Amino acid sequence: MKNFVSVHDVNNIDALVQKALAYKANPFTDKSLGTNKRIGCLFLNPSMRTRLSTQIAAQNLGMEPIIFNVGSEGWMLEFEEEAIMSGTTVEHVKDAAPVFGKYFDILAIRTFPSLKNRDDDYSELYIKQFIKYAGIPVVSLESATLHPLQSLTDIITIREALLNSPSGIVSKPKIVLTWAPHVKPLPQCVANSFSQWVNAWGKAEFVITHPEDYELSEEFTKGAIITHNQNEALKDADFVYVKNWSTYNDYGKIYESDPKWMLTNKKLELTNNAKVMHCLPVRRNVELSDEILDGPNSIVTQEASNRVWAAQAVLAEILRSNG
């Protein structure tokens, strides 16, 4: 594995999931793999679980993680080629990234979309420029369109739940991604990425449900069943992934925030006693009800804890591939 920015960087999803679960069972089995190696974690946006889990994963492998908040602790970076830097940006990525490449063995980047210009956001300029100029492996800690570590975590969590199911492994579970209300426009990153990974995994019946006009890019959803009828989507579901996202076509907007789309125990009765997932943070009683989050069907905490093992599996693969 050279870089990790999407599912396309993974040769075998199941093998990577198994590696993550093996690390969960024995976190320090490769505690010397990253000895004398450093990972630089650059945050252009806030983070909690991604930041902490990546640090822990690196330390479990013997790596030294160094965290740097670019916006508040360093110079404002310019990413456009041939930019005339007479504005607020102080340093170009083509000058900064090669230096990072000398400081670190792996570079991990976190950035969000602006939600103002879809073409700019979906070009993934920021992370592509780091890959172009750093000269070392780059890991996405979330980008403008995708959140691959979260999505790997989600597949790990689904697989783990199936293995631990009293009825045994379901050969082809029904997984539903449902839109949820929110108080502000959110990126499509998690929804895009989850769709991309579930489709690539290819071992589930995958349904996406959302209000009209909240379609995601077909680049990520192709292969899924898409419906505006949430109740119909939830019928016989084994897993329900709850997430808000803003509009894609009329980019970055909120058209509605209908509380009827919030998942409740009443709606859960339509499912096959489905496990409920969310990437966190979650707006309680807006996106998801207390009764769900605090109830027996929620695997949200388990899901969040698995972030460590997803990151550890990815970092181990990169360390082995790059000597």
Backbone bond lengths (Angstrom), bond angles and torsions (degrees), N, CA, C in turn:
res aa  C-N    CA-C-N  psi(-1)  N-CA   C-N-CA  omega(-1)  CA-C   N-CA-C  phi
1 M - - - 1.464 - - 1.531 109.03 -
2 K 1.316 117.23 119.33 1.462 121.15 -177.84 1.524 110.86 -85.97
3 N 1.337 116.56 -52.36 1.465 123.19 176.68 1.514 108.46 -129.78
4 F 1.323 116.68 168.99 1.461 120.79 175.49 1.518 108.34 -137.68
5 V 1.353 114.95 92.75 1.463 120.01 179.90 1.524 112.70 -125.53
6 S 1.337 116.63 -13.36 1.463 120.45 177.01 1.523 108.60 -161.33
7 V 1.334 115.82 176.61 1.464 120.82 179.20 1.527 111.35 -62.98
8 H 1.325 117.28 -21.85 1.465 120.88 -178.36 1.528 112.47 -68.86
9 D 1.322 117.08 -12.01 1.465 120.58 176.98 1.526 112.67 -87.33
10 V 1.329 116.60 -1.15 1.465 122.04 -176.02 1.519 109.91 -108.42
11 N 1.314 116.67 123.86 1.467 120.66 179.58 1.525 112.46 -76.36
12 N 1.331 116.50 -36.33 1.459 120.71 -175.11 1.527 108.60 -144.78
13 I 1.326 116.89 103.96 1.467 121.13 -177.22 1.517 110.91 -61.72
14 D 1.318 116.99 -45.90 1.467 120.39 -177.62 1.526 111.82 -60.82
15 A 1.318 116.75 -40.14 1.466 120.22 179.55 1.527 110.62 -65.26
16 L 1.332 116.79 -39.41 1.460 120.17 179.03 1.529 110.90 -68.26
17 V 1.333 116.56 -37.85 1.465 121.21 176.06 1.518 110.41 -62.52
18 Q 1.325 116.85 -44.35 1.470 120.64 179.24 1.525 111.33 -62.81
19 K 1.322 116.22 -38.35 1.465 120.15 177.44 1.524 110.39 -62.47
20 A 1.330 116.58 -42.82 1.460 121.04 179.38 1.526 111.19 -62.65
21 L 1.324 116.81 -44.16 1.464 120.23 179.76 1.528 111.45 -67.22
22 A 1.333 116.48 -31.34 1.470 119.79 175.55 1.526 110.45 -66.76
23 Y 1.332 116.69 -38.76 1.469 120.02 176.17 1.520 111.19 -66.75
24 K 1.313 116.49 -34.88 1.468 119.25 177.63 1.530 109.91 -62.78
25 A 1.318 116.46 -38.71 1.466 120.70 179.76 1.531 112.10 -73.66
26 N 1.338 115.52 -29.59 1.470 120.10 -178.13 1.527 108.44 -147.02
27 P 1.338 117.32 83.90 1.469 121.40 -171.65 1.523 115.11 -60.23
28 F 1.334 118.22 -27.96 1.460 120.68 -171.40 1.525 113.14 -108.41
29 T 1.315 115.71 20.69 1.467 118.83 -178.59 1.532 111.96 -63.82
30 D 1.331 117.78 -26.81 1.468 121.77 178.39 1.523 110.42 -119.87
31 K 1.328 115.88 43.03 1.468 119.83 -172.22 1.533 113.34 -67.78
32 S 1.330 117.32 -11.75 1.469 119.99 178.59 1.527 112.67 -104.87
33 L 1.331 116.98 -2.18 1.467 120.28 -175.28 1.527 111.87 -60.07
34 G 1.323 116.12 -37.59 1.464 119.87 -176.66 1.517 114.01 -104.32
35 T 1.324 117.36 17.84 1.464 120.45 179.67 1.528 110.49 -56.95
36 N 1.330 116.11 133.03 1.471 123.77 -179.64 1.528 112.76 66.13
37 K 1.328 116.32 21.04 1.463 121.36 175.59 1.526 109.35 -114.46
38 R 1.335 115.97 149.15 1.462 121.09 178.15 1.522 110.49 -123.49
39 I 1.323 115.75 142.47 1.459 121.49 169.95 1.525 108.45 -115.65
40 G 1.319 116.08 127.00 1.455 121.60 175.60 1.515 109.34 -96.10
41 C 1.327 116.36 122.36 1.467 121.72 -179.79 1.525 108.52 -107.35
42 L 1.317 116.36 108.01 1.461 121.92 -176.58 1.517 109.68 -101.91
43 F 1.321 116.24 121.54 1.458 121.50 -177.63 1.523 110.00 -111.43
44 L 1.332 114.98 112.27 1.451 120.95 173.02 1.521 110.69 -90.46
45 N 1.340 115.70 -6.92 1.463 122.94 179.54 1.522 108.98 -145.43
46 P 1.322 117.83 163.14 1.467 120.97 -176.85 1.525 112.51 -65.17
47 S 1.331 114.86 157.49 1.458 121.26 177.90 1.516 109.37 -160.49
48 M 1.322 116.27 150.53 1.447 120.48 172.99 1.525 109.70 -127.15
49 R 1.356 117.71 -71.54 1.467 120.62 -178.03 1.529 111.70 -62.44
50 T 1.330 117.33 -42.89 1.466 119.97 -178.72 1.521 110.56 -62.13
51 R 1.316 115.70 -44.40 1.466 120.25 -179.36 1.529 111.58 -64.03
52 L 1.320 116.32 -51.43 1.461 120.24 -175.47 1.527 111.89 -67.22
53 S 1.328 116.72 -43.43 1.466 119.69 -177.48 1.522 111.39 -66.40
54 T 1.330 117.51 -35.76 1.462 120.49 178.95 1.526 110.53 -68.68
55 Q 1.326 117.12 -40.18 1.464 120.61 175.89 1.530 111.29 -60.62
56 I 1.314 115.93 -47.18 1.466 120.29 -179.20 1.523 110.47 -63.13
57 A 1.326 116.44 -44.37 1.465 120.87 -179.73 1.525 110.84 -59.68
58 A 1.329 116.53 -45.38 1.462 120.75 179.65 1.525 111.07 -62.00
59 Q 1.322 116.81 -43.97 1.464 121.06 -179.85 1.524 111.54 -65.57
60 N 1.329 117.29 -36.11 1.465 120.43 176.63 1.528 112.03 -60.45
61 L 1.331 115.80 -27.57 1.468 121.06 179.74 1.524 112.15 -95.05
62 G 1.326 116.72 3.76 1.459 120.07 179.20 1.506 114.81 86.77
63 M 1.345 117.92 6.97 1.466 121.89 179.55 1.528 110.65 -83.48
64 E 1.317 115.07 158.04 1.458 120.98 172.05 1.529 108.59 -101.62
65 P 1.333 118.11 113.99 1.462 119.88 176.64 1.524 110.93 -89.40
66 I 1.310 116.35 135.07 1.463 122.16 176.54 1.523 107.87 -121.29
67 I 1.323 115.70 123.12 1.462 121.99 -175.27 1.519 110.13 -101.06
68 F 1.335 116.11 134.94 1.460 120.41 178.97 1.524 109.51 -139.53
69 N 1.331 115.78 120.91 1.468 121.80 177.22 1.525 108.05 -90.31
70 V 1.318 115.42 102.68 1.461 121.21 -168.83 1.526 111.95 -60.97
71 G 1.331 117.16 -46.02 1.452 119.68 -174.27 1.513 114.26 -67.46
72 S 1.336 117.01 -38.32 1.468 120.02 -173.88 1.527 113.94 -100.03
73 E 1.328 117.23 -18.60 1.460 120.12 -175.50 1.528 113.43 -114.18
74 G 1.307 117.29 -9.10 1.460 119.96 -176.52 1.508 111.99 -139.22
75 W 1.316 115.08 -172.32 1.455 121.07 -179.46 1.519 111.21 -73.78
76 M 1.324 115.96 149.74 1.461 121.43 172.56 1.524 108.64 -68.88
77 L 1.330 115.83 127.55 1.456 120.72 -175.12 1.526 112.18 -93.60
78 E 1.307 115.34 144.78 1.464 123.43 172.96 1.525 107.99 -102.83
79 F 1.354 116.67 138.23 1.465 120.13 -177.18 1.522 113.02 -118.10
80 E 1.321 118.57 -18.82 1.460 121.30 -177.66 1.522 110.20 -73.58
81 E 1.328 115.49 136.98 1.464 120.28 175.00 1.540 109.56 -69.38
82 E 1.317 115.27 145.46 1.466 122.83 177.13 1.528 112.99 57.89
83 A 1.326 115.98 27.50 1.462 120.11 178.89 1.525 110.42 -68.98
84 I 1.328 115.95 142.01 1.461 121.92 169.46 1.519 105.92 -91.52
85 M 1.315 116.85 105.73 1.459 121.19 -168.05 1.534 111.63 -86.68
86 S 1.315 114.50 66.76 1.462 120.46 -179.81 1.524 111.45 -106.10
87 G 1.351 116.28 11.01 1.461 120.49 -178.47 1.512 111.92 -107.15
88 T 1.338 115.47 -133.52 1.478 120.42 -173.91 1.518 113.36 -88.76
89 T 1.340 117.87 -17.09 1.464 119.44 -179.45 1.527 110.23 -77.97
90 V 1.341 115.64 142.32 1.459 121.23 -172.25 1.530 112.08 -110.87
91 E 1.325 116.40 -31.54 1.465 120.48 -175.31 1.522 109.58 -136.78
92 H 1.325 115.80 139.54 1.465 120.43 179.21 1.522 109.95 -86.81
93 V 1.327 115.78 145.27 1.460 120.58 179.81 1.528 111.33 -60.41
94 K 1.326 117.90 -28.86 1.462 119.27 -179.17 1.527 112.07 -72.53
95 D 1.336 117.14 -13.33 1.460 121.76 171.82 1.524 111.46 -95.91
96 A 1.331 116.49 -37.82 1.464 120.65 -177.40 1.529 112.15 -76.21
97 A 1.336 117.38 -45.97 1.467 120.94 -172.69 1.532 113.24 -60.65
98 P 1.344 120.37 -41.92 1.467 118.39 178.44 1.526 113.17 -62.94
99 V 1.338 116.59 -29.59 1.462 119.81 176.68 1.526 109.91 -69.40
100 F 1.347 115.87 -43.76 1.464 119.13 175.14 1.522 110.43 -56.94
101 G 1.337 115.40 -37.34 1.459 120.19 179.07 1.516 113.43 -62.86
102 K 1.331 116.74 -25.41 1.465 121.08 176.31 1.527 111.62 -85.18
103 Y 1.327 117.14 -29.05 1.461 121.30 -178.78 1.526 112.91 -78.33
104 F 1.358 115.99 -34.34 1.459 120.57 -168.11 1.523 111.70 -123.16
105 D 1.336 114.84 164.37 1.465 121.75 173.99 1.527 111.42 -98.12
106 I 1.333 116.02 -28.88 1.466 122.97 175.15 1.522 106.67 -136.13
107 L 1.323 116.22 142.29 1.458 121.69 177.74 1.524 108.21 -118.74
108 A 1.326 116.55 126.14 1.463 121.70 179.04 1.530 108.57 -114.98
109 I 1.330 116.30 133.21 1.464 121.70 -171.64 1.517 110.28 -124.83
110 R 1.335 116.37 136.71 1.464 121.35 173.30 1.516 109.29 -124.91
111 T 1.325 115.73 123.78 1.454 120.97 175.79 1.520 109.20 -147.51
112 F 1.304 117.06 158.68 1.467 122.94 179.40 1.525 109.62 -117.82
113 P 1.340 116.65 163.83 1.463 119.39 172.96 1.523 111.39 -76.65
114 S 1.327 115.44 159.62 1.469 120.19 175.71 1.520 111.65 -77.99
115 L 1.350 116.35 -24.66 1.471 124.11 -172.83 1.526 112.20 60.94
116 K 1.334 115.74 24.22 1.470 120.36 178.03 1.524 111.46 -112.06
117 N 1.329 116.38 -42.08 1.455 120.63 -178.57 1.528 108.40 -127.63
118 R 1.324 116.38 110.22 1.457 120.43 -174.61 1.525 112.31 -64.07
119 D 1.329 116.94 -40.94 1.464 119.40 -178.86 1.520 110.81 -62.00
120 D 1.320 116.07 -41.74 1.467 119.56 179.19 1.525 110.47 -64.32
121 D 1.327 116.43 -48.53 1.467 119.87 -178.43 1.521 111.71 -62.36
122 Y 1.319 116.35 -45.82 1.461 119.82 -174.52 1.531 112.57 -78.44
123 S 1.311 117.46 -5.85 1.470 119.92 172.39 1.520 111.09 -74.18
124 E 1.358 117.82 -17.71 1.464 123.28 -177.98 1.533 111.28 53.12
125 L 1.338 115.30 41.57 1.453 120.49 -176.02 1.524 112.33 -58.72
126 Y 1.335 117.46 -44.67 1.466 120.19 -172.59 1.525 111.71 -59.37
127 I 1.325 116.14 -53.78 1.465 118.10 -175.33 1.533 110.82 -72.01
128 K 1.320 117.47 -31.49 1.465 120.08 177.51 1.525 111.41 -65.86
129 Q 1.330 116.51 -36.17 1.463 119.47 179.22 1.529 111.51 -69.31
130 F 1.320 116.85 -36.72 1.464 119.09 175.45 1.526 110.41 -64.42
131 I 1.328 117.09 -42.92 1.467 120.55 178.06 1.528 110.45 -61.49
132 K 1.328 115.77 -41.10 1.469 121.14 -176.74 1.522 111.79 -65.68
133 Y 1.330 117.48 -39.75 1.461 119.94 -168.72 1.540 115.40 -108.44
134 A 1.336 118.80 -16.13 1.471 119.41 -174.83 1.527 112.52 -75.72
135 G 1.334 116.70 -35.79 1.460 119.73 179.10 1.517 114.42 77.42
136 I 1.335 117.84 9.32 1.466 123.12 177.23 1.529 107.85 -133.95
137 P 1.346 117.97 166.06 1.468 119.41 179.40 1.527 112.34 -60.08
138 V 1.321 114.83 141.06 1.463 122.36 -179.82 1.521 109.63 -118.02
139 V 1.328 115.66 132.65 1.464 122.89 177.13 1.519 108.52 -114.17
140 S 1.314 116.26 131.80 1.466 120.82 175.64 1.528 110.07 -82.41
141 L 1.314 115.32 123.69 1.462 121.93 171.73 1.531 110.70 -98.51
142 E 1.273 116.33 14.34 1.460 133.26 177.73 1.515 107.16 126.70
143 S 1.320 114.08 135.72 1.459 120.67 -179.28 1.519 108.82 -123.34
144 A 1.317 116.14 -166.33 1.462 120.23 -177.08 1.522 112.76 -67.82
145 T 1.341 117.42 -27.10 1.464 119.49 -175.71 1.521 114.41 -123.91
146 L 1.345 118.64 -15.52 1.464 120.67 -171.92 1.529 111.89 -139.83
147 H 1.332 114.53 157.09 1.469 121.52 174.91 1.530 107.50 -136.75
148 P 1.342 117.34 75.65 1.466 120.31 -169.47 1.523 115.02 -66.44
149 L 1.328 118.70 -34.09 1.464 119.15 177.93 1.529 111.27 -65.77
150 Q 1.330 116.24 -36.62 1.457 119.34 175.97 1.522 110.49 -64.60
151 S 1.321 116.29 -42.88 1.464 119.71 -176.59 1.521 112.23 -69.65
152 L 1.333 117.03 -38.20 1.463 119.37 173.35 1.520 109.39 -60.41
153 T 1.327 116.81 -44.02 1.462 121.64 176.01 1.522 111.29 -55.53
154 D 1.312 116.42 -41.97 1.463 120.65 -177.73 1.531 111.14 -65.08
155 I 1.321 116.83 -41.62 1.468 119.63 177.65 1.527 109.89 -66.32
156 I 1.332 117.17 -40.60 1.470 121.22 176.04 1.519 110.33 -57.27
157 T 1.323 116.46 -45.69 1.471 121.81 -176.60 1.521 111.34 -67.10
158 I 1.323 116.71 -40.16 1.463 120.60 177.07 1.526 109.95 -64.41
159 R 1.316 116.17 -46.07 1.466 120.53 179.72 1.528 110.90 -61.05
160 E 1.330 116.29 -42.85 1.464 121.53 179.61 1.530 110.53 -63.05
161 A 1.325 116.52 -42.84 1.466 120.43 179.31 1.520 111.34 -63.93
162 L 1.316 116.78 -37.85 1.466 120.33 178.36 1.523 110.72 -67.23
163 L 1.332 116.61 -40.85 1.463 120.26 179.24 1.524 111.92 -64.95
164 N 1.331 115.95 -32.22 1.466 120.69 -177.57 1.521 113.73 -93.68
165 S 1.315 116.19 2.56 1.458 120.16 -178.88 1.529 110.60 -68.58
166 P 1.335 117.76 134.26 1.475 120.44 179.18 1.522 113.64 -58.11
167 S 1.330 115.39 -29.11 1.466 119.48 -178.34 1.524 112.66 -89.37
168 G 1.341 115.68 3.34 1.454 118.59 179.25 1.513 111.92 89.10
169 I 1.313 115.80 -177.57 1.463 121.62 -175.79 1.525 110.43 -72.64
170 V 1.335 115.57 128.10 1.460 121.11 173.32 1.520 107.17 -80.22
171 S 1.322 116.45 126.90 1.463 119.37 -173.54 1.523 111.81 -64.25
172 K 1.326 117.09 -37.72 1.469 120.21 179.65 1.523 108.28 -144.73
173 P 1.341 118.48 85.28 1.463 121.01 -177.36 1.523 111.29 -66.78
174 K 1.306 115.43 155.12 1.457 120.92 173.55 1.522 108.26 -94.79
175 I 1.325 115.04 120.09 1.463 121.99 -179.31 1.521 108.53 -113.74
176 V 1.321 115.74 129.09 1.463 121.34 -179.15 1.525 109.37 -117.69
177 L 1.312 116.30 126.21 1.459 122.37 169.96 1.526 107.00 -99.44
178 T 1.333 116.88 115.82 1.454 119.69 -178.48 1.517 111.65 -116.61
179 W 1.318 115.14 132.80 1.469 122.29 173.40 1.524 108.64 -64.30
180 A 1.322 115.71 149.06 1.465 121.35 178.41 1.524 108.92 -135.24
181 P 1.318 117.05 155.63 1.463 119.75 179.27 1.530 111.57 -67.86
182 H 1.323 115.75 159.51 1.461 121.66 175.55 1.526 108.76 -156.75
183 V 1.334 115.36 164.09 1.467 120.17 -176.10 1.523 112.76 -89.18
184 K 1.342 117.13 -10.01 1.464 119.71 -179.71 1.525 109.54 -149.05
185 P 1.330 117.86 161.14 1.466 119.42 178.40 1.515 111.47 -66.91
186 L 1.319 116.44 131.56 1.460 122.31 177.70 1.526 110.09 -115.44
187 P 1.333 117.31 156.05 1.472 120.74 178.03 1.530 111.80 -63.07
188 Q 1.317 114.82 164.36 1.462 121.38 174.77 1.536 111.84 -90.02
189 C 1.340 117.38 2.19 1.471 122.11 -169.20 1.526 113.66 -52.41
190 V 1.343 116.91 -53.99 1.465 119.96 -175.28 1.522 110.56 -66.06
191 A 1.317 116.77 -43.08 1.471 120.46 179.77 1.525 110.82 -65.33
192 N 1.329 117.21 -44.66 1.468 120.56 176.21 1.523 111.06 -56.56
193 S 1.324 114.58 -49.51 1.455 120.58 -173.55 1.521 111.76 -67.82
194 F 1.328 116.08 -44.36 1.468 119.66 178.02 1.528 110.03 -59.03
195 S 1.326 116.38 -43.90 1.467 120.30 178.88 1.522 111.02 -61.66
196 Q 1.317 116.14 -44.67 1.459 120.63 -179.18 1.530 111.54 -60.95
197 W 1.328 116.35 -43.31 1.463 120.39 -176.93 1.525 112.00 -72.85
198 V 1.318 118.08 -42.71 1.466 119.43 179.74 1.529 110.18 -64.11
199 N 1.331 116.67 -41.81 1.461 119.64 177.70 1.525 111.55 -63.68
200 A 1.330 116.90 -41.69 1.471 120.28 179.83 1.528 111.37 -68.58
201 W 1.310 116.37 -36.39 1.467 121.92 178.02 1.526 110.07 -60.60
202 G 1.323 115.96 -44.19 1.458 121.81 171.76 1.512 116.40 70.03
203 K 1.337 117.02 20.74 1.463 119.44 -175.91 1.518 112.43 -119.23
204 A 1.334 116.24 24.58 1.463 120.12 -178.91 1.517 110.41 -145.13
205 E 1.327 114.58 155.93 1.460 120.33 165.14 1.526 105.33 -83.55
206 F 1.311 116.98 118.60 1.467 120.85 -170.07 1.522 110.67 -115.09
207 V 1.325 115.29 123.49 1.467 122.23 -179.02 1.523 108.91 -124.97
208 I 1.325 116.10 134.53 1.465 122.36 174.26 1.525 108.23 -114.50
209 T 1.331 116.48 130.35 1.461 119.89 178.95 1.523 109.78 -128.61
210 H 1.319 115.02 136.48 1.464 121.14 -178.19 1.525 108.79 -161.90
211 P 1.334 118.11 162.80 1.469 120.04 175.00 1.525 110.50 -64.36
212 E 1.310 116.02 164.24 1.462 120.26 175.60 1.530 109.86 -58.74
213 D 1.308 115.29 146.11 1.473 123.71 177.33 1.531 113.36 78.23
214 Y 1.317 117.64 8.22 1.465 120.21 176.47 1.521 111.80 -109.53
215 E 1.330 116.40 25.95 1.464 120.34 178.75 1.522 110.78 -60.29
216 L 1.318 115.74 141.19 1.455 122.35 173.40 1.529 109.18 -91.48
217 S 1.314 116.56 170.32 1.458 120.55 178.25 1.530 110.32 -64.02
218 E 1.323 116.48 133.31 1.469 121.57 178.26 1.528 111.78 -61.66
219 E 1.308 117.27 -21.00 1.461 121.02 177.12 1.530 110.77 -54.98
220 F 1.341 116.10 -31.54 1.456 120.95 -176.70 1.528 113.64 -105.78
221 T 1.319 117.23 -25.51 1.467 119.76 -173.12 1.519 113.88 -98.62
222 K 1.318 117.96 -10.66 1.467 120.40 -175.89 1.520 110.58 -56.68
223 G 1.314 115.75 125.55 1.464 122.18 -176.62 1.506 112.17 111.13
224 A 1.335 117.20 -18.16 1.464 121.58 178.43 1.526 110.56 -89.75
225 I 1.329 115.93 154.43 1.466 122.10 169.54 1.526 107.03 -85.24
226 I 1.319 117.45 131.18 1.463 120.83 -176.82 1.527 109.50 -121.16
227 T 1.335 115.61 129.52 1.466 120.64 -178.90 1.523 110.17 -142.38
228 H 1.345 115.63 151.31 1.460 121.21 175.29 1.525 111.37 -94.19
229 N 1.329 115.96 0.60 1.464 121.18 -179.07 1.526 108.95 -100.49
230 Q 1.326 116.42 100.65 1.457 120.33 -175.29 1.528 112.22 -63.62
231 N 1.319 116.96 -42.57 1.467 120.11 -179.33 1.523 111.34 -61.02
232 E 1.317 115.69 -41.00 1.463 120.50 178.45 1.527 110.09 -63.61
233 A 1.330 116.44 -40.98 1.459 120.68 -179.45 1.529 111.52 -65.28
234 L 1.331 115.98 -38.98 1.464 120.49 -174.54 1.523 113.31 -73.09
235 K 1.305 118.18 -18.33 1.458 121.18 -175.56 1.530 111.10 -57.46
236 D 1.343 115.49 122.00 1.470 124.36 176.16 1.532 113.34 65.07
237 A 1.330 117.88 19.76 1.466 120.21 178.72 1.527 110.70 -69.32
238 D 1.331 115.75 144.03 1.465 121.78 175.31 1.528 111.82 -95.93
239 F 1.331 115.58 -29.11 1.463 121.72 177.59 1.521 108.35 -138.22
240 V 1.332 115.57 139.17 1.463 120.89 176.00 1.521 107.92 -125.69
241 Y 1.326 115.22 117.62 1.462 121.57 178.75 1.521 107.56 -101.73
242 V 1.322 115.98 120.46 1.461 121.98 -174.62 1.525 109.24 -103.26
243 K 1.335 116.81 128.74 1.473 119.75 179.71 1.518 110.54 -161.41
244 N 1.315 115.49 138.91 1.465 119.94 171.58 1.529 109.94 -89.60
245 W 1.321 115.78 150.63 1.457 120.99 167.65 1.524 108.46 -151.04
246 S 1.328 115.91 153.75 1.461 121.30 178.04 1.522 109.56 -85.19
247 T 1.316 115.65 175.91 1.466 120.34 -175.85 1.525 111.31 -69.81
248 Y 1.319 114.89 148.00 1.468 121.65 179.34 1.520 111.29 -98.10
249 N 1.329 117.45 -46.40 1.467 120.00 -176.05 1.536 111.54 -68.87
250 D 1.311 117.86 -56.63 1.466 122.05 170.29 1.521 104.68 -92.04
251 Y 1.298 116.17 87.98 1.463 123.42 -154.68 1.529 114.81 -61.78
252 G 1.350 114.29 133.12 1.452 121.56 168.39 1.511 116.14 73.00
253 K 1.321 116.99 28.40 1.461 120.44 -176.49 1.532 111.47 -109.97
254 I 1.348 114.22 161.12 1.464 121.98 166.92 1.521 106.48 -111.32
255 Y 1.326 117.64 117.70 1.460 121.42 176.15 1.517 111.38 -91.06
256 E 1.311 115.98 -30.11 1.452 120.51 -179.25 1.525 109.28 -157.97
257 S 1.302 115.25 162.07 1.463 120.02 174.77 1.521 107.84 -141.63
258 D 1.328 114.66 54.35 1.460 122.34 -173.87 1.526 110.63 -64.74
259 P 1.340 117.72 117.22 1.468 119.46 -179.48 1.522 113.57 -62.80
260 K 1.326 117.70 -15.09 1.461 120.40 178.45 1.532 111.80 -65.09
261 W 1.329 116.73 -16.96 1.464 119.69 179.18 1.525 112.25 -84.28
262 M 1.328 118.86 -8.01 1.461 120.79 177.67 1.525 110.07 -69.37
263 L 1.319 116.36 135.54 1.462 121.06 -178.97 1.525 110.59 -75.99
264 T 1.332 115.58 133.76 1.468 122.68 179.61 1.525 108.96 -131.32
265 N 1.321 115.27 170.76 1.464 119.29 177.02 1.519 111.81 -62.51
266 K 1.323 116.80 -32.95 1.472 120.34 178.28 1.531 110.16 -61.30
267 K 1.301 116.64 -44.91 1.468 120.18 178.11 1.527 111.26 -67.81
268 L 1.320 116.00 -32.71 1.462 120.27 -178.65 1.525 111.74 -65.19
269 E 1.325 116.53 -21.45 1.465 120.53 177.87 1.523 111.95 -63.50
270 L 1.331 116.71 -21.23 1.461 121.11 178.51 1.528 112.06 -74.04
271 T 1.324 115.82 -18.70 1.466 120.57 -173.01 1.527 112.06 -91.21
272 N 1.309 114.48 178.05 1.458 121.75 174.15 1.536 108.61 -89.63
273 N 1.342 114.39 59.28 1.478 120.41 -176.48 1.529 109.82 49.68
274 A 1.335 115.01 50.00 1.458 121.74 -169.37 1.522 113.21 -64.11
275 K 1.331 114.98 146.35 1.450 121.96 168.68 1.527 108.14 -79.48
276 V 1.327 115.89 139.45 1.458 120.88 -175.50 1.521 109.82 -110.13
277 M 1.341 115.36 134.24 1.457 121.96 -175.17 1.525 110.54 -125.83
278 H 1.317 115.29 151.78 1.468 122.99 173.92 1.517 107.03 -157.80
279 C 1.336 117.39 144.84 1.468 120.52 -173.77 1.529 112.94 -78.34
280 L 1.329 118.51 -17.78 1.464 124.09 -175.05 1.543 110.92 64.69
281 P 1.330 117.96 147.65 1.466 127.59 0.79 1.523 111.12 -71.85
282 V 1.337 115.84 157.94 1.458 120.91 -176.75 1.525 109.92 -127.68
283 R 1.305 116.55 137.94 1.464 122.25 174.50 1.532 107.74 -85.06
284 R 1.326 115.58 102.49 1.463 119.96 -178.19 1.524 111.17 -62.35
285 N 1.330 113.74 137.16 1.458 123.16 178.07 1.525 112.84 63.82
286 V 1.331 115.14 17.31 1.467 122.36 167.71 1.528 107.60 -122.10
287 E 1.330 116.14 -62.64 1.470 121.10 175.19 1.526 111.73 -79.68
288 L 1.335 114.92 -45.70 1.463 120.94 -176.07 1.521 109.29 -139.95
289 S 1.322 116.00 139.88 1.462 121.32 -177.66 1.522 111.34 -75.88
290 D 1.320 115.92 152.40 1.461 121.43 173.64 1.523 111.50 -54.11
291 E 1.323 115.84 -41.27 1.468 119.48 -175.05 1.520 111.85 -62.92
292 I 1.334 116.65 -30.57 1.468 120.19 175.98 1.524 110.41 -77.62
293 L 1.325 115.83 -51.14 1.466 120.23 -175.02 1.525 112.40 -62.13
294 D 1.310 116.62 -34.80 1.461 121.07 -178.18 1.523 112.96 -96.53
295 G 1.320 115.87 3.70 1.458 120.48 -175.63 1.514 113.25 -96.99
296 P 1.327 116.64 177.56 1.471 121.81 -173.84 1.521 114.67 -72.09
297 N 1.334 117.71 -15.70 1.468 119.51 -177.85 1.525 112.91 -86.56
298 S 1.321 117.07 -14.21 1.457 120.24 -178.13 1.523 110.90 -75.65
299 I 1.332 116.28 128.95 1.467 121.29 171.98 1.537 109.19 -118.89
300 V 1.315 115.36 28.47 1.461 121.76 -176.10 1.532 111.51 -64.17
301 T 1.320 117.45 -42.97 1.467 120.17 179.74 1.525 110.92 -67.59
302 Q 1.317 116.22 -43.19 1.475 120.51 176.24 1.526 110.07 -58.33
303 E 1.312 115.39 -43.83 1.459 121.75 179.67 1.532 110.39 -59.86
304 A 1.332 116.82 -47.21 1.466 120.61 -179.01 1.526 111.56 -64.56
305 S 1.322 116.83 -38.32 1.466 119.88 -179.94 1.521 111.42 -66.61
306 N 1.319 116.71 -28.38 1.468 120.63 -179.99 1.524 113.16 -73.10
307 R 1.338 117.00 -6.81 1.463 119.63 176.77 1.532 111.05 -58.92
308 V 1.326 116.82 -35.13 1.469 120.69 179.41 1.521 110.70 -60.06
309 W 1.334 116.09 -46.18 1.469 119.99 -172.22 1.520 111.33 -74.84
310 A 1.324 116.70 -30.71 1.457 119.75 174.04 1.528 110.19 -63.95
311 A 1.323 115.93 -47.95 1.462 120.01 179.77 1.517 111.29 -63.83
312 Q 1.331 116.98 -40.09 1.464 120.38 -178.62 1.522 111.07 -65.03
313 A 1.319 116.57 -40.88 1.472 119.94 178.76 1.525 111.08 -63.35
314 V 1.321 116.74 -42.57 1.470 120.95 -179.58 1.524 110.90 -66.46
315 L 1.320 116.99 -47.60 1.469 120.04 -179.49 1.529 111.26 -62.16
316 A 1.327 116.84 -39.01 1.468 120.16 178.13 1.526 110.95 -62.94
317 E 1.321 116.66 -42.96 1.465 120.27 178.80 1.525 111.05 -61.21
318 I 1.326 116.26 -42.96 1.468 120.01 -179.72 1.526 110.77 -67.16
319 L 1.319 117.01 -42.87 1.467 120.02 178.95 1.525 110.73 -60.47
320 R 1.306 117.39 -42.66 1.474 120.69 -178.87 1.535 110.81 -69.71
321 S 1.317 117.04 -37.14 1.458 120.75 -177.03 1.517 112.56 -73.89
322 N 1.336 116.27 -25.49 1.459 119.95 -173.92 1.528 113.68 -113.46
323 G 1.331 115.14 12.78 1.443 120.36 173.17 1.519 114.58 64.60
